[in-house]
Amino acid sequence: MSDPPGTILGMRGRAQGDGSTPKDSRRDFWGVNLDAPDAHALADFYGELLGWEIDKKDPQDAYLTPPDGVAYMAFQTNHDYVRPVWPAQPGEQQMMLHLDFEVTDLAAAVEHAVELGAEEAGYQPQANVRVMLDPAGHPFCLYRAG
């Protein structure tokens, strides 16, 4: 089987662009979907934090995309959502994933996240990383490379 013109095959059944196709015409989007007690509130938080656009809000979910690239973040309302505990504790809801965001000014990024409703986790495992908790309790890391 040969590759379709202008694409590189990655995951079977999924074409990957070569950079020549405009973002809105591509069909190789990927993303993450987070449960939350209020999908719209969490989408608003991450939209402000990252400067990403809210592309769609439905009654139970919302979607964000960056100004470039093909990633997205989606949020769905789950009325039975249980806030994860960080660090993990036996018998408690554990995180299923966490997001990492590289920053150039760690202190400024932490301050901005807190202004938007995040909190700094009590346990911080590394000096160049700050574990934060979004308003729904999902851990995410702000880190300075190097």
C-alpha positions in Angstrom: 0.0 0.0 0.0 1.5 3.4 -0.9 1.2 6.6 1.0 -1.4 9.1 -0.2 0.3 12.1 -2.0 1.5 14.7 0.5 1.0 12.7 3.6 3.1 10.5 5.9 1.4 7.5 7.5 1.5 7.3 11.2 -1.3 5.6 13.1 -3.0 3.1 10.7 -6.1 4.7 9.1 -4.9 8.2 10.0 -3.2 10.5 7.6 -0.7 13.1 8.8 -0.1 16.3 7.0 3.2 17.5 5.6 2.5 21.2 6.6 1.3 22.3 3.2 -2.4 21.9 4.0 -4.3 24.8 5.8 -5.3 23.9 9.3 -9.0 24.0 8.7 -8.7 21.5 5.8 -6.6 19.0 7.7 -8.0 15.7 9.0 -5.3 14.7 11.5 -6.5 16.5 14.6 -5.7 15.0 18.0 -6.6 16.0 21.5 -7.5 15.3 25.0 -10.9 15.3 26.6 -11.3 16.1 30.3 -14.3 15.4 32.4 -15.4 18.2 34.7 -18.4 19.2 36.9 -18.8 22.2 34.5 -17.3 21.8 31.0 -17.9 25.5 30.1 -16.1 26.8 33.2 -13.1 24.6 32.6 -13.0 25.5 28.9 -13.0 29.2 29.9 -10.1 28.6 32.3 -7.9 26.8 29.8 -8.9 29.2 27.0 -7.7 32.1 29.1 -4.6 30.3 30.4 -3.4 29.3 26.9 -4.9 32.0 24.7 -6.7 29.3 22.7 -10.1 29.9 21.1 -13.3 28.3 22.3 -14.5 26.8 19.0 -17.7 25.3 20.2 -19.9 25.1 23.3 -22.7 22.6 23.5 -25.0 22.1 26.5 -22.6 19.4 27.9 -19.2 20.0 26.3 -16.8 22.6 24.9 -13.8 22.5 22.6 -10.7 24.7 22.4 -8.1 24.9 19.7 -4.8 26.8 19.4 -4.2 29.4 16.7 -1.9 27.0 14.9 -1.4 23.3 14.9 -3.9 20.5 15.0 -4.3 19.8 18.7 -7.5 20.5 20.7 -8.7 20.3 24.2 -12.3 19.1 24.9 -14.2 19.2 28.1 -17.4 17.3 29.0 -19.7 17.8 31.9 -19.9 14.8 34.2 -22.3 15.3 37.1 -20.6 12.3 38.9 -17.1 13.8 38.5 -14.8 13.1 41.4 -11.9 15.5 41.9 -8.5 13.7 41.8 -6.0 13.9 44.6 -2.4 15.0 44.1 -0.2 13.4 45.1 -1.9 10.0 44.9 -3.4 8.6 48.1 -4.5 5.0 48.6 -8.3 4.7 48.2 -8.7 8.2 46.7 -9.5 9.2 43.2 -6.2 9.3 41.3 -5.4 11.5 38.3 -5.7 9.7 35.0 -3.4 12.1 33.2 -1.8 15.5 33.5 -1.0 18.2 31.1 2.5 19.8 30.7 3.0 23.4 29.5 6.5 24.7 28.8 6.9 28.4 29.9 9.7 30.9 29.8 8.9 32.6 33.1 7.8 30.1 35.7 6.8 32.6 38.3 4.8 34.7 35.9 3.0 31.6 34.5 2.1 30.4 38.0 0.8 33.8 39.0 -1.3 34.0 35.8 -2.7 30.5 36.4 -3.6 31.4 40.0 -5.3 34.6 38.9 -7.5 32.5 36.6 -8.5 30.1 39.4 -5.8 27.4 39.5 -4.0 26.5 42.8 -0.5 25.5 43.4 -0.3 21.9 44.6 1.2 21.4 48.1 3.7 18.8 46.8 6.3 20.1 44.3 8.7 17.4 43.1 11.1 19.5 41.1 12.5 23.1 41.2 11.9 23.8 37.5 8.3 22.5 37.6 5.2 23.7 39.3 2.4 21.3 39.7 -0.9 23.2 39.5 -4.5 22.1 40.0 -7.1 23.5 37.6 -10.5 24.6 39.0 -11.8 21.0 38.6 -8.7 19.6 40.4 -6.9 18.1 37.3 -3.1 18.4 37.9 -1.1 20.2 35.2 2.5 21.2 35.2 4.1 24.4 34.2 7.8 23.9 33.6 10.9 25.8 32.5 13.1 23.7 30.2 16.8 23.5 30.9 
